[in-house]
Amino acid sequence: MAHPKRQHSRQRQRKRRTHYGASVPSFALCSQCKGSILPHRVCPFCGYYKGQPVIEIKQKEAAEKS
Ligand SMILES: [Zn+2]
């Protein structure tokens, strides 16, 4: 098994980890209800995708939770 000859310095470790940052997720605006949604996915608020209704949103559950 490959084995490190010597310990990496903290500078080298920190330089490697500069690329580990989390990226901000991209979002799009729903063409139907103008809500912020994930792109290429059915809108979770109105159930529309590409201007057409795809799924029905159960509003009773949303009313009970809130
Ligand atoms: Zn929508």
N, CA, C, O and the ligand as a Tripos MOL2 file, in Angstrom:
@<TRIPOS>MOLECULE
protein
  265   263    67     0     0
PROTEIN
NO_CHARGES

@<TRIPOS>ATOM
      1 N           0.8390   -1.1930    0.0000 N.3       1 MET1
      2 CA          0.0000    0.0000    0.0000 C.3       1 MET1
      3 C           0.8730    1.2420    0.0000 C.2       1 MET1
      4 O           1.8930    1.3170    0.6840 O.2       1 MET1
      5 N           0.4230    2.2440   -0.8160 N.am      2 ALA2
      6 CA          1.1380    3.5200   -0.8170 C.3       2 ALA2
      7 C           1.0180    4.1680    0.5530 C.2       2 ALA2
      8 O          -0.0320    4.1250    1.1940 O.2       2 ALA2
      9 N           2.1140    4.7670    0.9810 N.am      3 HIS3
     10 CA          2.1230    5.3410    2.3140 C.3       3 HIS3
     11 C           2.8270    6.6920    2.2520 C.2       3 HIS3
     12 O           3.8890    6.7880    1.6350 O.2       3 HIS3
     13 N           2.2770    7.7420    2.8680 N.am      4 PRO4
     14 CA          2.9300    9.0520    2.8030 C.3       4 PRO4
     15 C           4.2730    9.0400    3.5260 C.2       4 PRO4
     16 O           4.4060    8.4790    4.6140 O.2       4 PRO4
     17 N           5.2780    9.6800    2.8920 N.am      5 LYS5
     18 CA          6.6130    9.6820    3.4770 C.3       5 LYS5
     19 C           6.6870   10.6160    4.6690 C.2       5 LYS5
     20 O           7.3150   10.3170    5.6850 O.2       5 LYS5
     21 N           6.0160   11.7780    4.5170 N.am      6 ARG6
     22 CA          6.0130   12.7140    5.6310 C.3       6 ARG6
     23 C           4.6750   13.4380    5.6820 C.2       6 ARG6
     24 O           3.9210   13.4700    4.7090 O.2       6 ARG6
     25 N           4.4070   14.0130    6.8360 N.am      7 GLN7
     26 CA          3.1420   14.7120    7.0700 C.3       7 GLN7
     27 C           3.0510   15.9550    6.2010 C.2       7 GLN7
     28 O           4.0310   16.6820    6.0440 O.2       7 GLN7
     29 N           1.8340   16.2070    5.6180 N.am      8 HIS8
     30 CA          1.6300   17.4400    4.8630 C.3       8 HIS8
     31 C           1.5500   18.6160    5.8310 C.2       8 HIS8
     32 O           0.9800   18.5160    6.9180 O.2       8 HIS8
     33 N           2.1370   19.7320    5.4060 N.am      9 SER9
     34 CA          2.0820   20.9300    6.2430 C.3       9 SER9
     35 C           0.6610   21.4680    6.3010 C.2       9 SER9
     36 O          -0.1530   21.1760    5.4260 O.2       9 SER9
     37 N           0.3640   22.2510    7.3250 N.am     10 ARG10
     38 CA         -0.9730   22.8540    7.4330 C.3      10 ARG10
     39 C          -1.2310   23.7820    6.2570 C.2      10 ARG10
     40 O          -2.3610   23.8910    5.7800 O.2      10 ARG10
     41 N          -0.1710   24.4580    5.7830 N.am     11 GLN11
     42 CA         -0.3510   25.3320    4.6140 C.3      11 GLN11
     43 C          -0.8110   24.5170    3.4130 C.2      11 GLN11
     44 O          -1.7280   24.9230    2.6990 O.2      11 GLN11
     45 N          -0.1820   23.3790    3.1890 N.am     12 ARG12
     46 CA         -0.5550   22.5420    2.0460 C.3      12 ARG12
     47 C          -1.9670   21.9940    2.2200 C.2      12 ARG12
     48 O          -2.7430   21.9460    1.2660 O.2      12 ARG12
     49 N          -2.2940   21.5850    3.4320 N.am     13 GLN13
     50 CA         -3.6480   21.0790    3.7200 C.3      13 GLN13
     51 C          -4.6920   22.1530    3.4600 C.2      13 GLN13
     52 O          -5.7290   21.8860    2.8520 O.2      13 GLN13
     53 N          -4.4130   23.3810    3.9270 N.am     14 ARG14
     54 CA         -5.3900   24.4670    3.7650 C.3      14 ARG14
     55 C          -5.5040   24.8850    2.3070 C.2      14 ARG14
     56 O          -6.5940   25.2220    1.8460 O.2      14 ARG14
     57 N          -4.3830   24.8670    1.5680 N.am     15 LYS15
     58 CA         -4.4460   25.1970    0.1410 C.3      15 LYS15
     59 C          -5.3170   24.1860   -0.6010 C.2      15 LYS15
     60 O          -6.0710   24.5630   -1.4980 O.2      15 LYS15
     61 N          -5.2200   22.9080   -0.2380 N.am     16 ARG16
     62 CA         -6.0400   21.8790   -0.8800 C.3      16 ARG16
     63 C          -7.5150   22.1140   -0.5850 C.2      16 ARG16
     64 O          -8.3650   21.9190   -1.4540 O.2      16 ARG16
     65 N          -7.8150   22.5280    0.6260 N.am     17 ARG17
     66 CA         -9.2080   22.6590    1.0410 C.3      17 ARG17
     67 C          -9.8540   23.9840    0.6070 C.2      17 ARG17
     68 O         -11.0270   24.2210    0.8960 O.2      17 ARG17
     69 N          -9.0880   24.8550   -0.0900 N.am     18 THR18
     70 CA         -9.7030   26.0840   -0.5910 C.3      18 THR18
     71 C         -10.7490   25.7830   -1.6450 C.2      18 THR18
     72 O         -11.6030   26.6300   -1.9050 O.2      18 THR18
     73 N         -10.7190   24.5920   -2.2730 N.am     19 HIS19
     74 CA        -11.6650   24.2290   -3.3300 C.3      19 HIS19
     75 C         -12.8800   23.4960   -2.7740 C.2      19 HIS19
     76 O         -13.7360   23.0600   -3.5440 O.2      19 HIS19
     77 N         -12.9730   23.3520   -1.4550 N.am     20 TYR20
     78 CA        -14.0390   22.5330   -0.8620 C.3      20 TYR20
     79 C         -15.3200   23.3180   -0.6080 C.2      20 TYR20
     80 O         -16.2910   22.7480   -0.1130 O.2      20 TYR20
     81 N         -15.3520   24.6100   -0.9330 N.am     21 GLY21
     82 CA        -16.4910   25.4320   -0.5600 C.3      21 GLY21
     83 C         -17.7940   24.9850   -1.1820 C.2      21 GLY21
     84 O         -17.8070   24.4590   -2.2950 O.2      21 GLY21
     85 N         -18.9030   25.1920   -0.4650 N.am     22 ALA22
     86 CA        -20.2280   24.8390   -0.9720 C.3      22 ALA22
     87 C         -20.6910   25.8890   -1.9660 C.2      22 ALA22
     88 O         -20.4460   27.0800   -1.7750 O.2      22 ALA22
     89 N         -21.3570   25.4570   -3.0220 N.am     23 SER23
     90 CA        -21.8420   26.3730   -4.0380 C.3      23 SER23
     91 C         -23.3000   26.7260   -3.7600 C.2      23 SER23
     92 O         -24.0550   25.9220   -3.2140 O.2      23 SER23
     93 N         -23.6760   27.9300   -4.1410 N.am     24 VAL24
     94 CA        -25.0520   28.3790   -3.9560 C.3      24 VAL24
     95 C         -25.9290   27.6810   -4.9960 C.2      24 VAL24
     96 O         -25.6140   27.7290   -6.1850 O.2      24 VAL24
     97 N         -27.0230   27.0320   -4.5790 N.am     25 PRO25
     98 CA        -27.8710   26.3510   -5.5620 C.3      25 PRO25
     99 C         -28.5620   27.3500   -6.4770 C.2      25 PRO25
    100 O         -29.0280   28.4010   -6.0370 O.2      25 PRO25
    101 N         -28.6210   26.9990   -7.7800 N.am     26 SER26
    102 CA        -29.2810   27.8730   -8.7390 C.3      26 SER26
    103 C         -30.7930   27.6900   -8.6550 C.2      26 SER26
    104 O         -31.2780   26.6200   -8.2880 O.2      26 SER26
    105 N         -31.5280   28.7370   -8.9970 N.am     27 PHE27
    106 CA        -32.9810   28.6380   -8.9660 C.3      27 PHE27
    107 C         -33.5560   29.4120  -10.1410 C.2      27 PHE27
    108 O         -32.8950   30.2730  -10.7230 O.2      27 PHE27
    109 N         -34.7900   29.0930  -10.4760 N.am     28 ALA28
    110 CA        -35.4910   29.7740  -11.5590 C.3      28 ALA28
    111 C         -36.8250   30.2660  -11.0270 C.2      28 ALA28
    112 O         -37.2780   29.8380   -9.9660 O.2      28 ALA28
    113 N         -37.4540   31.1750  -11.7770 N.am     29 LEU29
    114 CA        -38.7640   31.6780  -11.3870 C.3      29 LEU29
    115 C         -39.8410   30.9030  -12.1320 C.2      29 LEU29
    116 O         -39.7380   30.6810  -13.3390 O.2      29 LEU29
    117 N         -40.8810   30.4900  -11.3990 N.am     30 CYS30
    118 CA        -41.9930   29.7800  -12.0170 C.3      30 CYS30
    119 C         -42.7380   30.7200  -12.9540 C.2      30 CYS30
    120 O         -43.0690   31.8470  -12.5860 O.2      30 CYS30
    121 N         -43.0010   30.2410  -14.1750 N.am     31 SER31
    122 CA        -43.7040   31.0850  -15.1490 C.3      31 SER31
    123 C         -45.1840   31.2480  -14.7950 C.2      31 SER31
    124 O         -45.8460   32.1570  -15.2970 O.2      31 SER31
    125 N         -45.7020   30.3730  -13.9350 N.am     32 GLN32
    126 CA        -47.1210   30.4160  -13.5860 C.3      32 GLN32
    127 C         -47.3620   31.2800  -12.3510 C.2      32 GLN32
    128 O         -48.1730   32.2050  -12.3850 O.2      32 GLN32
    129 N         -46.6500   30.9750  -11.2520 N.am     33 CYS33
    130 CA        -46.9280   31.6690   -9.9880 C.3      33 CYS33
    131 C         -45.7780   32.5680   -9.5500 C.2      33 CYS33
    132 O         -45.8580   33.1870   -8.4890 O.2      33 CYS33
    133 N         -44.6980   32.6560  -10.3510 N.am     34 LYS34
    134 CA        -43.5560   33.5360  -10.0940 C.3      34 LYS34
    135 C         -42.7980   33.1730   -8.8090 C.2      34 LYS34
    136 O         -42.0330   33.9860   -8.2900 O.2      34 LYS34
    137 N         -43.0080   31.9720   -8.3060 N.am     35 GLY35
    138 CA        -42.2670   31.5310   -7.1320 C.3      35 GLY35
    139 C         -40.8940   31.0290   -7.5270 C.2      35 GLY35
    140 O         -40.6810   30.6240   -8.6700 O.2      35 GLY35
    141 N         -39.9530   31.0540   -6.5830 N.am     36 SER36
    142 CA        -38.6090   30.5730   -6.8810 C.3      36 SER36
    143 C         -38.5870   29.0500   -6.7740 C.2      36 SER36
    144 O         -38.9300   28.4820   -5.7360 O.2      36 SER36
    145 N         -38.1800   28.4000   -7.8620 N.am     37 ILE37
    146 CA        -38.1850   26.9290   -7.9260 C.3      37 ILE37
    147 C         -36.8490   26.4400   -8.4400 C.2      37 ILE37
    148 O         -36.0510   27.2250   -8.9520 O.2      37 ILE37
    149 N         -36.5990   25.1450   -8.3090 N.am     38 LEU38
    150 CA        -35.4140   24.5400   -8.8970 C.3      38 LEU38
    151 C         -35.6550   24.3740  -10.4000 C.2      38 LEU38
    152 O         -36.7480   23.9750  -10.8000 O.2      38 LEU38
    153 N         -34.6500   24.6750  -11.2470 N.am     39 PRO39
    154 CA        -34.8590   24.5830  -12.6810 C.3      39 PRO39
    155 C         -35.0770   23.1420  -13.1470 C.2      39 PRO39
    156 O         -34.5540   22.2030  -12.5470 O.2      39 PRO39
    157 N         -35.8510   22.9760  -14.2170 N.am     40 HIS40
    158 CA        -36.1420   21.6860  -14.8470 C.3      40 HIS40
    159 C         -36.9160   20.7650  -13.9150 C.2      40 HIS40
    160 O         -36.7860   19.5430  -13.9870 O.2      40 HIS40
    161 N         -37.7380   21.3680  -13.0230 N.am     41 ARG41
    162 CA        -38.5510   20.5620  -12.1170 C.3      41 ARG41
    163 C         -39.9590   21.1580  -12.0400 C.2      41 ARG41
    164 O         -40.1580   22.3530  -12.2610 O.2      41 ARG41
    165 N         -40.9270   20.2990  -11.7210 N.am     42 VAL42
    166 CA        -42.3010   20.7630  -11.5700 C.3      42 VAL42
    167 C         -42.3650   21.7150  -10.3820 C.2      42 VAL42
    168 O         -41.7570   21.4690   -9.3410 O.2      42 VAL42
    169 N         -43.1110   22.8060  -10.5510 N.am     43 CYS43
    170 CA        -43.2360   23.7850   -9.4720 C.3      43 CYS43
    171 C         -43.9550   23.1520   -8.2890 C.2      43 CYS43
    172 O         -45.0590   22.6380   -8.4700 O.2      43 CYS43
    173 N         -43.3820   23.1640   -7.0810 N.am     44 PRO44
    174 CA        -44.0490   22.5590   -5.9230 C.3      44 PRO44
    175 C         -45.2100   23.3850   -5.3850 C.2      44 PRO44
    176 O         -45.9870   22.9020   -4.5610 O.2      44 PRO44
    177 N         -45.3350   24.6470   -5.8520 N.am     45 PHE45
    178 CA        -46.3830   25.5180   -5.3180 C.3      45 PHE45
    179 C         -47.6630   25.4180   -6.1400 C.2      45 PHE45
    180 O         -48.7540   25.3420   -5.5750 O.2      45 PHE45
    181 N         -47.5430   25.4170   -7.4940 N.am     46 CYS46
    182 CA        -48.7330   25.3820   -8.3360 C.3      46 CYS46
    183 C         -48.8300   24.1160   -9.1770 C.2      46 CYS46
    184 O         -49.8700   23.8800   -9.7910 O.2      46 CYS46
    185 N         -47.7740   23.2830   -9.2280 N.am     47 GLY47
    186 CA        -47.8380   22.0270   -9.9630 C.3      47 GLY47
    187 C         -47.7110   22.1700  -11.4640 C.2      47 GLY47
    188 O         -48.0670   21.2500  -12.2010 O.2      47 GLY47
    189 N         -47.2090   23.3080  -11.9380 N.am     48 TYR48
    190 CA        -47.0680   23.5330  -13.3680 C.3      48 TYR48
    191 C         -45.6480   23.2280  -13.8180 C.2      48 TYR48
    192 O         -44.6950   23.3850  -13.0550 O.2      48 TYR48
    193 N         -45.5190   22.7890  -15.0710 N.am     49 TYR49
    194 CA        -44.2110   22.6330  -15.6920 C.3      49 TYR49
    195 C         -44.3500   23.0100  -17.1600 C.2      49 TYR49
    196 O         -45.2030   22.4620  -17.8590 O.2      49 TYR49
    197 N         -43.5280   23.9330  -17.6340 N.am     50 LYS50
    198 CA        -43.5570   24.4520  -19.0060 C.3      50 LYS50
    199 C         -44.9490   24.9850  -19.3580 C.2      50 LYS50
    200 O         -45.4360   24.7650  -20.4670 O.2      50 LYS50
    201 N         -45.5840   25.6790  -18.4220 N.am     51 GLY51
    202 CA        -46.8630   26.3270  -18.6840 C.3      51 GLY51
    203 C         -48.0610   25.4080  -18.6790 C.2      51 GLY51
    204 O         -49.1690   25.8420  -18.9940 O.2      51 GLY51
    205 N         -47.8660   24.1410  -18.3280 N.am     52 GLN52
    206 CA        -48.9960   23.2140  -18.3030 C.3      52 GLN52
    207 C         -49.0960   22.5640  -16.9280 C.2      52 GLN52
    208 O         -48.0730   22.2810  -16.3050 O.2      52 GLN52
    209 N         -50.3200   22.3230  -16.4460 N.am     53 PRO53
    210 CA        -50.4700   21.6380  -15.1580 C.3      53 PRO53
    211 C         -50.0530   20.1780  -15.2740 C.2      53 PRO53
    212 O         -50.5230   19.4550  -16.1530 O.2      53 PRO53
    213 N         -49.1770   19.7550  -14.3870 N.am     54 VAL54
    214 CA        -48.6390   18.3900  -14.4410 C.3      54 VAL54
    215 C         -49.1260   17.5820  -13.2470 C.2      54 VAL54
    216 O         -49.5330   16.4300  -13.3960 O.2      54 VAL54
    217 N         -49.0860   18.1840  -12.0650 N.am     55 ILE55
    218 CA        -49.5390   17.4760  -10.8640 C.3      55 ILE55
    219 C         -50.5250   18.3690  -10.1260 C.2      55 ILE55
    220 O         -50.5100   19.5900  -10.2810 O.2      55 ILE55
    221 N         -51.3810   17.7500   -9.3230 N.am     56 GLU56
    222 CA        -52.3090   18.5060   -8.4890 C.3      56 GLU56
    223 C         -51.6840   18.7320   -7.1190 C.2      56 GLU56
    224 O         -51.1510   17.8100   -6.5010 O.2      56 GLU56
    225 N         -51.7600   19.9750   -6.6580 N.am     57 ILE57
    226 CA        -51.2530   20.3170   -5.3370 C.3      57 ILE57
    227 C         -52.4110   20.2130   -4.3510 C.2      57 ILE57
    228 O         -53.4370   20.8760   -4.5070 O.2      57 ILE57
    229 N         -52.2350   19.3790   -3.3400 N.am     58 LYS58
    230 CA        -53.2700   19.2430   -2.3130 C.3      58 LYS58
    231 C         -53.1940   20.4360   -1.3770 C.2      58 LYS58
    232 O         -52.2560   20.5540   -0.5880 O.2      58 LYS58
    233 N         -54.1900   21.3310   -1.4640 N.am     59 GLN59
    234 CA        -54.1520   22.5560   -0.6630 C.3      59 GLN59
    235 C         -54.6700   22.3310    0.7490 C.2      59 GLN59
    236 O         -54.4140   23.1410    1.6400 O.2      59 GLN59
    237 N         -55.4150   21.2110    0.9690 N.am     60 LYS60
    238 CA        -55.9280   20.9500    2.3140 C.3      60 LYS60
    239 C         -54.7710   20.6710    3.2770 C.2      60 LYS60
    240 O         -54.7700   21.1430    4.4140 O.2      60 LYS60
    241 N         -53.7810   19.8930    2.8050 N.am     61 GLU61
    242 CA        -52.6490   19.5840    3.6760 C.3      61 GLU61
    243 C         -51.8460   20.8230    4.0150 C.2      61 GLU61
    244 O         -51.3990   20.9880    5.1500 O.2      61 GLU61
    245 N         -51.6590   21.7040    3.0220 N.am     62 ALA62
    246 CA        -50.9100   22.9190    3.2550 C.3      62 ALA62
    247 C         -51.6310   23.8220    4.2520 C.2      62 ALA62
    248 O         -50.9970   24.4860    5.0720 O.2      62 ALA62
    249 N         -52.9800   23.8390    4.1730 N.am     63 ALA63
    250 CA        -53.7500   24.6750    5.0890 C.3      63 ALA63
    251 C         -53.6930   24.1250    6.5080 C.2      63 ALA63
    252 O         -53.6810   24.8840    7.4770 O.2      63 ALA63
    253 N         -53.6560   22.7930    6.6230 N.am     64 GLU64
    254 CA        -53.6130   22.1940    7.9640 C.3      64 GLU64
    255 C         -52.2690   22.4330    8.6300 C.2      64 GLU64
    256 O         -52.1990   22.6690    9.8360 O.2      64 GLU64
    257 N         -51.1910   22.3700    7.8340 N.am     65 LYS65
    258 CA        -49.8680   22.5420    8.4190 C.3      65 LYS65
    259 C         -49.6620   23.9660    8.8960 C.2      65 LYS65
    260 O         -49.1040   24.1910    9.9710 O.2      65 LYS65
    261 N         -50.1170   24.9460    8.0890 N.am     66 SER66
    262 CA        -49.8630   26.3340    8.4390 C.3      66 SER66
    263 C         -50.9250   26.8860    9.3900 C.2      66 SER66
    264 O         -50.8560   28.0500    9.7850 O.2      66 SER66
    265 ZN        -45.5660   27.7550   -9.7620 Zn       67 ZN67
@<TRIPOS>BOND
     1     1     2 1
     2     2     3 1
     3     3     4 2
     4     3     5 am
     5     5     6 1
     6     6     7 1
     7     7     8 2
     8     7     9 am
     9     9    10 1
    10    10    11 1
    11    11    12 2
    12    11    13 am
    13    13    14 1
    14    14    15 1
    15    15    16 2
    16    15    17 am
    17    17    18 1
    18    18    19 1
    19    19    20 2
    20    19    21 am
    21    21    22 1
    22    22    23 1
    23    23    24 2
    24    23    25 am
    25    25    26 1
    26    26    27 1
    27    27    28 2
    28    27    29 am
    29    29    30 1
    30    30    31 1
    31    31    32 2
    32    31    33 am
    33    33    34 1
    34    34    35 1
    35    35    36 2
    36    35    37 am
    37    37    38 1
    38    38    39 1
    39    39    40 2
    40    39    41 am
    41    41    42 1
    42    42    43 1
    43    43    44 2
    44    43    45 am
    45    45    46 1
    46    46    47 1
    47    47    48 2
    48    47    49 am
    49    49    50 1
    50    50    51 1
    51    51    52 2
    52    51    53 am
    53    53    54 1
    54    54    55 1
    55    55    56 2
    56    55    57 am
    57    57    58 1
    58    58    59 1
    59    59    60 2
    60    59    61 am
    61    61    62 1
    62    62    63 1
    63    63    64 2
    64    63    65 am
    65    65    66 1
    66    66    67 1
    67    67    68 2
    68    67    69 am
    69    69    70 1
    70    70    71 1
    71    71    72 2
    72    71    73 am
    73    73    74 1
    74    74    75 1
    75    75    76 2
    76    75    77 am
    77    77    78 1
    78    78    79 1
    79    79    80 2
    80    79    81 am
    81    81    82 1
    82    82    83 1
    83    83    84 2
    84    83    85 am
    85    85    86 1
    86    86    87 1
    87    87    88 2
    88    87    89 am
    89    89    90 1
    90    90    91 1
    91    91    92 2
    92    91    93 am
    93    93    94 1
    94    94    95 1
    95    95    96 2
    96    95    97 am
    97    97    98 1
    98    98    99 1
    99    99   100 2
   100    99   101 am
   101   101   102 1
   102   102   103 1
   103   103   104 2
   104   103   105 am
   105   105   106 1
   106   106   107 1
   107   107   108 2
   108   107   109 am
   109   109   110 1
   110   110   111 1
   111   111   112 2
   112   111   113 am
   113   113   114 1
   114   114   115 1
   115   115   116 2
   116   115   117 am
   117   117   118 1
   118   118   119 1
   119   119   120 2
   120   119   121 am
   121   121   122 1
   122   122   123 1
   123   123   124 2
   124   123   125 am
   125   125   126 1
   126   126   127 1
   127   127   128 2
   128   127   129 am
   129   129   130 1
   130   130   131 1
   131   131   132 2
   132   131   133 am
   133   133   134 1
   134   134   135 1
   135   135   136 2
   136   135   137 am
   137   137   138 1
   138   138   139 1
   139   139   140 2
   140   139   141 am
   141   141   142 1
   142   142   143 1
   143   143   144 2
   144   143   145 am
   145   145   146 1
   146   146   147 1
   147   147   148 2
   148   147   149 am
   149   149   150 1
   150   150   151 1
   151   151   152 2
   152   151   153 am
   153   153   154 1
   154   154   155 1
   155   155   156 2
   156   155   157 am
   157   157   158 1
   158   158   159 1
   159   159   160 2
   160   159   161 am
   161   161   162 1
   162   162   163 1
   163   163   164 2
   164   163   165 am
   165   165   166 1
   166   166   167 1
   167   167   168 2
   168   167   169 am
   169   169   170 1
   170   170   171 1
   171   171   172 2
   172   171   173 am
   173   173   174 1
   174   174   175 1
   175   175   176 2
   176   175   177 am
   177   177   178 1
   178   178   179 1
   179   179   180 2
   180   179   181 am
   181   181   182 1
   182   182   183 1
   183   183   184 2
   184   183   185 am
   185   185   186 1
   186   186   187 1
   187   187   188 2
   188   187   189 am
   189   189   190 1
   190   190   191 1
   191   191   192 2
   192   191   193 am
   193   193   194 1
   194   194   195 1
   195   195   196 2
   196   195   197 am
   197   197   198 1
   198   198   199 1
   199   199   200 2
   200   199   201 am
   201   201   202 1
   202   202   203 1
   203   203   204 2
   204   203   205 am
   205   205   206 1
   206   206   207 1
   207   207   208 2
   208   207   209 am
   209   209   210 1
   210   210   211 1
   211   211   212 2
   212   211   213 am
   213   213   214 1
   214   214   215 1
   215   215   216 2
   216   215   217 am
   217   217   218 1
   218   218   219 1
   219   219   220 2
   220   219   221 am
   221   221   222 1
   222   222   223 1
   223   223   224 2
   224   223   225 am
   225   225   226 1
   226   226   227 1
   227   227   228 2
   228   227   229 am
   229   229   230 1
   230   230   231 1
   231   231   232 2
   232   231   233 am
   233   233   234 1
   234   234   235 1
   235   235   236 2
   236   235   237 am
   237   237   238 1
   238   238   239 1
   239   239   240 2
   240   239   241 am
   241   241   242 1
   242   242   243 1
   243   243   244 2
   244   243   245 am
   245   245   246 1
   246   246   247 1
   247   247   248 2
   248   247   249 am
   249   249   250 1
   250   250   251 1
   251   251   252 2
   252   251   253 am
   253   253   254 1
   254   254   255 1
   255   255   256 2
   256   255   257 am
   257   257   258 1
   258   258   259 1
   259   259   260 2
   260   259   261 am
   261   261   262 1
   262   262   263 1
   263   263   264 2
@<TRIPOS>SUBSTRUCTURE
     1 MET1         2 RESIDUE 1 A MET
     2 ALA2         6 RESIDUE 1 A ALA
     3 HIS3        10 RESIDUE 1 A HIS
     4 PRO4        14 RESIDUE 1 A PRO
     5 LYS5        18 RESIDUE 1 A LYS
     6 ARG6        22 RESIDUE 1 A ARG
     7 GLN7        26 RESIDUE 1 A GLN
     8 HIS8        30 RESIDUE 1 A HIS
     9 SER9        34 RESIDUE 1 A SER
    10 ARG10       38 RESIDUE 1 A ARG
    11 GLN11       42 RESIDUE 1 A GLN
    12 ARG12       46 RESIDUE 1 A ARG
    13 GLN13       50 RESIDUE 1 A GLN
    14 ARG14       54 RESIDUE 1 A ARG
    15 LYS15       58 RESIDUE 1 A LYS
    16 ARG16       62 RESIDUE 1 A ARG
    17 ARG17       66 RESIDUE 1 A ARG
    18 THR18       70 RESIDUE 1 A THR
    19 HIS19       74 RESIDUE 1 A HIS
    20 TYR20       78 RESIDUE 1 A TYR
    21 GLY21       82 RESIDUE 1 A GLY
    22 ALA22       86 RESIDUE 1 A ALA
    23 SER23       90 RESIDUE 1 A SER
    24 VAL24       94 RESIDUE 1 A VAL
    25 PRO25       98 RESIDUE 1 A PRO
    26 SER26      102 RESIDUE 1 A SER
    27 PHE27      106 RESIDUE 1 A PHE
    28 ALA28      110 RESIDUE 1 A ALA
    29 LEU29      114 RESIDUE 1 A LEU
    30 CYS30      118 RESIDUE 1 A CYS
    31 SER31      122 RESIDUE 1 A SER
    32 GLN32      126 RESIDUE 1 A GLN
    33 CYS33      130 RESIDUE 1 A CYS
    34 LYS34      134 RESIDUE 1 A LYS
    35 GLY35      138 RESIDUE 1 A GLY
    36 SER36      142 RESIDUE 1 A SER
    37 ILE37      146 RESIDUE 1 A ILE
    38 LEU38      150 RESIDUE 1 A LEU
    39 PRO39      154 RESIDUE 1 A PRO
    40 HIS40      158 RESIDUE 1 A HIS
    41 ARG41      162 RESIDUE 1 A ARG
    42 VAL42      166 RESIDUE 1 A VAL
    43 CYS43      170 RESIDUE 1 A CYS
    44 PRO44      174 RESIDUE 1 A PRO
    45 PHE45      178 RESIDUE 1 A PHE
    46 CYS46      182 RESIDUE 1 A CYS
    47 GLY47      186 RESIDUE 1 A GLY
    48 TYR48      190 RESIDUE 1 A TYR
    49 TYR49      194 RESIDUE 1 A TYR
    50 LYS50      198 RESIDUE 1 A LYS
    51 GLY51      202 RESIDUE 1 A GLY
    52 GLN52      206 RESIDUE 1 A GLN
    53 PRO53      210 RESIDUE 1 A PRO
    54 VAL54      214 RESIDUE 1 A VAL
    55 ILE55      218 RESIDUE 1 A ILE
    56 GLU56      222 RESIDUE 1 A GLU
    57 ILE57      226 RESIDUE 1 A ILE
    58 LYS58      230 RESIDUE 1 A LYS
    59 GLN59      234 RESIDUE 1 A GLN
    60 LYS60      238 RESIDUE 1 A LYS
    61 GLU61      242 RESIDUE 1 A GLU
    62 ALA62      246 RESIDUE 1 A ALA
    63 ALA63      250 RESIDUE 1 A ALA
    64 GLU64      254 RESIDUE 1 A GLU
    65 LYS65      258 RESIDUE 1 A LYS
    66 SER66      262 RESIDUE 1 A SER
    67 ZN67       265 GROUP 0 **** ****
